[in-house]
């Protein structure tokens, strides 16, 4: 069940502006290792191939979730859904 919810969450997160009015997020200045050092747990790892190769990591701490996306092994971006 958790895996299905994670897949649904990531598909909404990566679907672009189609859900911009429904799903909002806050860009984080922290990197994934900052979250992991702060006690966040790595829950899911997905690979997405679009025009580039993306690794998508879902982190969880209690009832909070953060999604970190790494593009081509060097451009990292983490977002916190609201």
C-alpha positions, 0 to 999 in steps of 0.5 A: 500500500505504501509503495502504491501511494509513493508511486501516485505521489511521485507521478503527481510531483513529476507531472509538471504544471498540469497539477500546479493549482492542486499540488503546491510545494516549497523548494528547499535550500537543503540537499538530500544528505542534509535531510539524511543527517537530520534523521530523515529516512529514505523510503523510495528510490526511482529512476526516470528517463525523460530528456535526461536521467533523473533519480528521485528519492522520497524521504520521510520523517514522521508524517512529513515527506520530502522529494529530492530529484537528481538530474544527470548525477549533479543537479540536485533539487529537493521539494517539500509538499505543502 
